[in-house]
Amino acid sequence: MEVKELEKVQAAGIFGTLSQLGHEQVVFCHDESTGLKAIIAIHNTVLGPALGGTRMWNYTSEQEALTDVLRLSRGMTYKAAISGLNLGGGKAVIIGDAKKLKSEAFLRRFGKFVNSLNGKYITAEDVNMKTSDMEYIHMETKHVTGLPESMGGGGDPSPVTAFGVYMGMKATTKKVFGNDSLAGKRVAVQGVGQVGMHLVEHLVKENAQVFITDLFEDKVAAIAKQYGVTAVGQDEIYDLDVDIYAPCALGATINDNTISRLKCSVIAGAANNQLKDEVKHGYMLIDRSITYAPDFLINAGGLINVYNEYQGHYNRKRVFEQAEKIYDTCLNILSLSENEGITSQEAAIRLCEQRIAQIGKVRMSR
């Protein structure tokens, strides 16, 4: 997490920050025997229980982890609201090296913490967490999604997430270029994990010219060979002359240092919290005539997937049909942004907060 974000949290204090961001509850989880250190943040439950994945990351400090989980959980509230789902926003982070700490006991202990919230928070997989990890967590709580299809779950949500990003990218391309064809478009994909890899597959099928980068060079080389795309360096990705930049790794890659380097007309990717500063950098993109597809909208496919699993009677075809609606929602938000003279992020948040307020009044009237 960026230094300025940490400074804001430190200056406001924990309760001041919760008030500013609108959080309802934050739970700190610690188990000495397994080495578990985790934070569960519940942002808003007006629309329903807070559903959001668990991310495991080797944070440089506990303060950095707290800042991350607060921003991510807020994003989940907006992601559910803009997608029309009856869910609130929550997220969990586990502090530490996944390769060294993860074990059955470790994951089951985390599951017990999730269970202690009695369904107010429902977990799922996120960075450095797998479907198999959800199985261990499920041994201690029923409040978990992202389970294997063999257990009645929806399995890996990344194909649905990638499809939603692809729909958002096509919608933004239509807004900017007049049609939504990606054939011949130059696309820079930053991060080729599961979601990024599936996005590359969609782009290649549509005959886009694709450039990829990732922290893991062996992964980049393998995907470049498999799909016939071009591998570039991690820093080089910002200087490419492309039509579309697709950040699909960690957040805050759109910032003071990178915006001046970007040579694209569209930003549409899968990463969360892509704008380091939502207001400042949103308007900097407008000044540079770069159209931004709000991240929490177009990467909502994974949440749509686990929401359908949570409801029961999971149907993969229905999930993709719901994710396809991201296309129309994205066009509507970009039009609202243009008509109101505000950033696309602000336009999307406005619609989210309107829905939350309206449903909140309905529920209070019971």
N, C-alpha and C positions, 0 to 999 in steps of 0.2 A: 504494500500500500504506500502511496506517495506521502512524503514528509508533511506537506501542508495539511493533508487530510488528518494525519495523526495529531498535528498541532491543534486543529479545530476541536477534536475530541478531548484532548488534554486540557485545553483552555476552558471548555464548557463544563467539564466534569461528566461523569457517567450519566447522572440523572438529568443534567442539562442537555446532553446530547440526545437522550431518549425522548425528551420533551420536544426538542427541535425536529427530530425525524418522525415523531409520532408513534414510537414503539410502546407496546403494551407490557412486554415482559422479556427479561433476559435471564437465562439460567446458566450458571457456571458449573461445570461437571468435572469432578476430579476423583480418580481412583489410583491410589498409590501402588497397589499390587500389580496392576497391568500397565501403569504409566500413562493412563488415559487423562488427557486434558482437553476439554471441549467446551464450546459455548453454543447455546441454542438461543436464537433471537426470534421472538414473535412480534411482528410489526403490527398487524391489523387483522382482526377476525370478524369484522362486520359482515362480510359476504359468506363466511364459513370458516372451518378449521384451517389453520395455517399449514400449507403444504409446501415443502421446499427441500431440496437435496442437502446431503451432507458432503462437505468438501474437506479433504485432508491435505494439509499443506504445511511445509516446514517454515512457518512464519519466523521472522527475525525477532519478534517480540510478542508478548501477550496483547499489548496495546494495538499492534498491527492486526492481529487476529480479530479483536473486538471491532475495530473500524471496518474490516472486511465483512464480518457477519451482519453488522448493522446496515451497511449499504446493500448487501445482497438480499437481505430479508425485505427491505423496503421495495427493492426491485421486483420481488416475487408478488407483493401486494398488487403492484401495477400490472404485472404480467397476467395475473388471474383476472383482474378487473377488465383490462382491455380486451381479453379473449372471451369475455362473457361467462366465465366459470364461477361457480358458487364456492369459492375458496378464498381464504385469507393468505397473508404472506408471512412466511417464516423461512429460516435457514439455519443450518448448523455448520460449525467448523471444528475440526479436530486438529490440534496442534502437534506437529511432529512429522518425522520421515515415515511415509507409508511402507517403504520397503523394510524398515527395521522394526516398526512397532506393531503393525497389524497382525493379529492372531485371532483365533476363535474366542478366547476369553476376553480380549480387548474389545472386540466388536459386540459381543454379547453384553458386556458391561455397559457399553454405550446404549444398547437396546433397552436396558433397564432404566436408564435416565430418560429416554424417550417415553417409555411406558409410564413413568411417574407423572407425566403431564396429562394423562387420561384423555388422549385424543385431541387436545388443543393444538398439538403439533404432530404432523405426519411427515416422516422422512422419506428420502429417496436417494438415488445415487447422484454424485457430482464428481468433481475433479478428484482423481486418485481413488475413487470408490467404484466397485464393480457390482454386477448383479449377484455374484456369489457372496459378496459382503452383506448384501441385503438379506440373504438367507440366514446368516448367523444372527443378524439383528432381529429378524423375524422370530427367532427362537425365544426371544424375551418380550416381544411386543407385537400386537396386531397392527399397530399404527405405522406401517411401512409399506411403500409401494416400490415398483421397479423390480418385482420378483420375476423369476424365470417363468416362461410360458408353461412349463411342465407343472408349475405350482398354481396355475390359473392367473398368473400375472401378465404384464404386457411385454416383459423382456427388455432388451436394450432400447432405450428411448431415442438414441442418437440418430437413427434414420429419420424419425419424425421431426426432430429438431432441425436437421439439415434440410428437410423438405420445406419446412416453414420459412427458413432463411432464404431458400431458393425462391419461394413465392414472393417474399418481401423484396428480394433483389430484382425480380422481374417487374414488380409493381413500380419500384423506384426508377428502374430503367425506362419504363413506359412514360412516367412523369417527366423525366429529363430528356429523353431522346425521341419521344413520340410513338414508340412501339416497344413491346416488351421482349423482343428477340435478343438473345445473348450471343447469337452466332457472330463470330468475328470480334466480339468484345474482348478487350484485354482485362483480365481479372487477377488481382493479387490476393492470394489467400494466406493470411498469417496464422499459422497453427493448423496442423493436419492430424489432430487427434481423431477420435471416432467421428465427431460431427464434421470437422473440416474435411476428412477423407470422403465422407458421403457427399458433401457439397461439391467437392472436386469431381466426383462421378457424375453428378447432375450437369455440371458445367461442360465437361468433356462431351457428354452425350449431345449437348446443344451446340457443339463446335465452337466454344469459346476458346480463347488463347489464355492459358492459365499459368501463373507463376506461383510457386509455393515456398514457404520457409517454415522452420520449426526449431525449437530448442534442441531436438534430437536429430542429428544429421543423418543417422542411419535410417530413420523413419522417412525423412525427406527423400533420400536416395531411392528407397524402395517404392514409394508412391510415385515419384517422378518416372521411374522405369515402368511401373504397372500401367499408368494412365497416359504416358507420353507427354508430360507437362515439364515445365522448366523450373529447376531448383535455383534459389538465390539465397544470399546471406541474410541473416536475421536483421541487420541494420539496413541492408540494401533495399529491402522491401518498401521502405518509405520514399525512396527516390525514383521508383519506376514510373515511367510514363504509361499510365493505364487508365482505363475508363472507370473501373470499380476497384475499391479497396475493401476487402472482407476480413476484418479482424475476428479471428476465431480461437484466440488463446485467452490469456488473462486480460483484465480491464485496464483502463486509463492510457491506452495507446494513442488516443487523440488528445494531444496536449500542446503546450506552448512550443515545445521543441519539434514536434512532428508536423503540425498543421502547415507550417510554412514550406515543408518539404514535399507534401503530398501533391501529386499531379493527377488527380482523378476528378470525376464529376459526381460520383456516387460513392457513399459509404454504406455498406450493408453486410453485416457479419453476425456471427453467433456469440461473440464474447459478451459477458455482462459488464455493465458500467464502463462502456467504451470511452465516454467523455470524462476526462479527469475532473473538469468543472462543468456541470450541466449547462449553466447559463452562459458563462464566459466563452467556453469553447463551442457551444452551439451557435452563438452569434458570430464567432470567428469563421465558422464554416460557411455561414450565409454570406459573409463579406468576401469569401473566396469562391462563391458560386458553387459550393459543394453541397449536394443534397444528402441528408442523413436519414436513414431508416431507423427509427427508434429501436434500440436493441431489445428491450423487454417485450416489444410486440413481435418482432420477426423471429426471435429465438424461443417463442412460447410453445413450439411443437412438443418439446419434451414434457412440459407441464400438462398440455392437453392429453398426452399419452398416459401419464400416471393418474390424471384425474379420471379418465375413463376406467382405468384399472380400479381405482378407489371406489367408483360407483358400482362396480360389479358387472358381470356379463361383458367382459372386454371384447371389443370387435375392432380389429385392425383396420378394416375398410372404413368404418365410421370415423376412426381417429384421423386418418389421412384426409377425409372429406372436411372435417372440422379445421385441420391445419391449412387446408387450401383457402379458407376464408381469410387468412392473413393477408392475402393479395388485395382484396377489396378494402379491408380495414386500413391497410397501409396507404392506399390511394386516397381514402377519405381524410386521413390525418395529414398527409402532405398537402392536400387542397386546403384544409383548415389552416395549416401553418402559413401557406401563401396568402390566403385571404385576410388573415388576422395580423400578418406581419410579425409572427412569433416563430420561435424555433419549432421544429417537428417534435422535439422532446417535450417542450412546454405544451404543445397541442395535444400530445398523447396523454400527458399527465392530467391535463384539464378534463379530458373525457373519462379518465379513470376515477378522478375524485368526484365527478358528477354522479357516476354510477354508484360509488360507495355511499355518497350522501343520500341519494334517492332510496337505495335499498335499506340504508340505516333507518330512515324515517318509516318505511314500511314495517320493519321489524319492531320498532318502538311502539307502533300503533296497535300491536296485538294485545 
